[in-house]
Amino acid sequence: MGGSIAHADPAADWPATMLALDAQFDIGGPDGERAVAASDFFVDLFITDLQPGEVLTGIRIATPPENSGGAYVKMRQSASGFALAGVAAQVTLDDAGNCASVAVGVTGVAPAAYRAHAVEDALVGQGIDAVAADGVEEFQEDHHASGDYRAHLARVFTQRALSQAIERAA
Ligand SMILES: Cc1cc2nc3c(=O)[nH]c(=O)nc-3n(C[C@H](O)[C@H](O)[C@H](O)COP(=O)(O)OP(=O)(O)OC[C@H]3O[C@@H](n4cnc5c(N)ncnc54)[C@H](O)[C@@H]3O)c2cc1C
């Protein structure tokens, strides 16, 4: 996990799940110890918040409350298994079965894994029907998949991850 997270390949699986689980990363280096939220860690293409001389020394994930569920789904690049689009969703339901909290991490789509805040905000207090695409400015584009296709996959897999997470939470 540490190697994958520190490497920050834009199509790696762990970053999306770490974002959805709101993980905290412990970092050690010449200037001592510090902690960084996953949402502040993945900066750009293969670039993290790690500074020269620093290493990732720990990963903290809070135990989810009752009525929580999570899921990670992806479209695989057929040779490597890397994500053309991968979405991790973590959901906690309220007594009415609506979303009390939602966290969505997306990988494979943009230069760095990101939290889909617009989707999260749209869903809090609601059921699954409100899912929308998020405001990514730059979609990854290469010989495996166009930016448009990755954007489409991000929407489809966000819906699938959220459906599965909500089913598990219930
Ligand atoms: C054929 C193939 C298919 C793959 N498919 C997938 C896939 O489907 N999904 C996926 O997510 N990944 C995939 N990978 C990537 C693979 O999982 C990575 O090699 C792995 O994620 C990196 O972890 P590692 O432990 O090997 O890291 P390493 O190779 O040991 O490290 C990666 C980099 O991070 C640095 N590093 C390691 N640990 C730390 C640390 N604690 N703090 C700071 N820096 C550190 C290293 O110096 C190095 O620069 C694939 C790789 C290959 C070759």
The ligand as an SDF file (V2000), in Angstrom:
LIG
                    3D

 53 58  0  0  0  0  0  0  0  0999 V2000
    1.9560   -5.4530  -14.7960 C   0  0  0  0  0  0  0  0  0  0  0  0
    1.5450   -4.5430  -13.6840 C   0  0  0  0  0  0  0  0  0  0  0  0
    0.2130   -4.3910  -13.3990 C   0  0  0  0  0  0  0  0  0  0  0  0
   -0.1810   -3.5430  -12.3870 C   0  0  0  0  0  0  0  0  0  0  0  0
   -1.5180   -3.3940  -12.1300 N   0  0  0  0  0  0  0  0  0  0  0  0
   -1.9030   -2.5430  -11.1870 C   0  0  0  0  0  0  0  0  0  0  0  0
   -3.2820   -2.3490  -10.9210 C   0  0  0  0  0  0  0  0  0  0  0  0
   -4.1720   -2.9490  -11.5050 O   0  0  0  0  0  0  0  0  0  0  0  0
   -3.6230   -1.4630   -9.9660 N   0  0  0  0  0  0  0  0  0  0  0  0
   -2.6810   -0.7880   -9.2540 C   0  0  0  0  0  0  0  0  0  0  0  0
   -3.0740    0.0010   -8.3920 O   0  0  0  0  0  0  0  0  0  0  0  0
   -1.3730   -0.9540   -9.4690 N   0  0  0  0  0  0  0  0  0  0  0  0
   -0.9740   -1.8230  -10.4140 C   0  0  0  0  0  0  0  0  0  0  0  0
    0.3710   -1.9940  -10.6530 N   0  0  0  0  0  0  0  0  0  0  0  0
    1.3240   -1.2220   -9.8820 C   0  0  0  0  0  0  0  0  0  0  0  0
    1.8480   -2.0080   -8.7520 C   0  0  0  0  0  0  0  0  0  0  0  0
    0.7860   -2.3090   -7.9060 O   0  0  0  0  0  0  0  0  0  0  0  0
    2.8660   -1.1010   -8.1140 C   0  0  0  0  0  0  0  0  0  0  0  0
    4.0920   -1.6710   -8.3620 O   0  0  0  0  0  0  0  0  0  0  0  0
    2.6770   -0.9470   -6.6640 C   0  0  0  0  0  0  0  0  0  0  0  0
    1.4230   -0.3320   -6.4620 O   0  0  0  0  0  0  0  0  0  0  0  0
    3.7300   -0.1060   -6.0690 C   0  0  0  0  0  0  0  0  0  0  0  0
    3.8980   -0.6580   -4.8270 O   0  0  0  0  0  0  0  0  0  0  0  0
    5.2730   -1.3200   -4.4510 P   0  0  0  0  0  0  0  0  0  0  0  0
    5.1010   -1.8110   -3.0840 O   0  0  0  0  0  0  0  0  0  0  0  0
    5.7280   -2.2400   -5.5330 O   0  0  0  0  0  0  0  0  0  0  0  0
    6.1380    0.0210   -4.4360 O   0  0  0  0  0  0  0  0  0  0  0  0
    7.6150    0.2430   -4.8250 P   0  0  0  0  0  0  0  0  0  0  0  0
    7.8650   -0.0670   -6.2720 O   0  0  0  0  0  0  0  0  0  0  0  0
    8.4500   -0.3860   -3.7790 O   0  0  0  0  0  0  0  0  0  0  0  0
    7.6360    1.8160   -4.6270 O   0  0  0  0  0  0  0  0  0  0  0  0
    7.0670    2.7170   -5.5570 C   0  0  0  0  0  0  0  0  0  0  0  0
    7.7780    4.0640   -5.3970 C   0  0  0  0  0  0  0  0  0  0  0  0
    7.4010    4.6290   -4.1300 O   0  0  0  0  0  0  0  0  0  0  0  0
    8.5690    4.7520   -3.3050 C   0  0  0  0  0  0  0  0  0  0  0  0
    8.1460    4.2920   -1.9870 N   0  0  0  0  0  0  0  0  0  0  0  0
    7.8410    3.0260   -1.5870 C   0  0  0  0  0  0  0  0  0  0  0  0
    7.4090    3.0030   -0.3120 N   0  0  0  0  0  0  0  0  0  0  0  0
    7.4720    4.2870    0.1220 C   0  0  0  0  0  0  0  0  0  0  0  0
    7.1650    4.9200    1.3510 C   0  0  0  0  0  0  0  0  0  0  0  0
    6.7190    4.2140    2.4120 N   0  0  0  0  0  0  0  0  0  0  0  0
    7.3240    6.2780    1.4510 N   0  0  0  0  0  0  0  0  0  0  0  0
    7.7760    6.9860    0.3960 C   0  0  0  0  0  0  0  0  0  0  0  0
    8.0910    6.4480   -0.8060 N   0  0  0  0  0  0  0  0  0  0  0  0
    7.9440    5.1200   -0.9420 C   0  0  0  0  0  0  0  0  0  0  0  0
    9.6640    3.8950   -3.9200 C   0  0  0  0  0  0  0  0  0  0  0  0
   10.9340    4.4330   -3.6620 O   0  0  0  0  0  0  0  0  0  0  0  0
    9.3010    3.9910   -5.3940 C   0  0  0  0  0  0  0  0  0  0  0  0
    9.7800    5.1850   -5.9570 O   0  0  0  0  0  0  0  0  0  0  0  0
    0.7790   -2.8410  -11.6400 C   0  0  0  0  0  0  0  0  0  0  0  0
    2.1320   -3.0130  -11.9220 C   0  0  0  0  0  0  0  0  0  0  0  0
    2.5140   -3.8480  -12.9270 C   0  0  0  0  0  0  0  0  0  0  0  0
    3.9710   -4.0180  -13.1970 C   0  0  0  0  0  0  0  0  0  0  0  0
  1  2  1  0
  2  3  1  0
  2 52  2  0
  3  4  2  0
  4  5  1  0
  4 50  1  0
  5  6  2  0
  6  7  1  0
  6 13  1  0
  7  8  2  0
  7  9  1  0
  9 10  1  0
 10 11  2  0
 10 12  1  0
 12 13  2  0
 13 14  1  0
 14 15  1  0
 14 50  1  0
 15 16  1  0
 16 17  1  0
 16 18  1  0
 18 19  1  0
 18 20  1  0
 20 21  1  0
 20 22  1  0
 22 23  1  0
 23 24  1  0
 24 25  2  0
 24 26  1  0
 24 27  1  0
 27 28  1  0
 28 29  2  0
 28 30  1  0
 28 31  1  0
 31 32  1  0
 32 33  1  0
 33 34  1  0
 33 48  1  0
 34 35  1  0
 35 36  1  0
 35 46  1  0
 36 37  1  0
 36 45  1  0
 37 38  2  0
 38 39  1  0
 39 40  1  0
 39 45  2  0
 40 41  1  0
 40 42  2  0
 42 43  1  0
 43 44  2  0
 44 45  1  0
 46 47  1  0
 46 48  1  0
 48 49  1  0
 50 51  2  0
 51 52  1  0
 52 53  1  0
M  END
$$$$
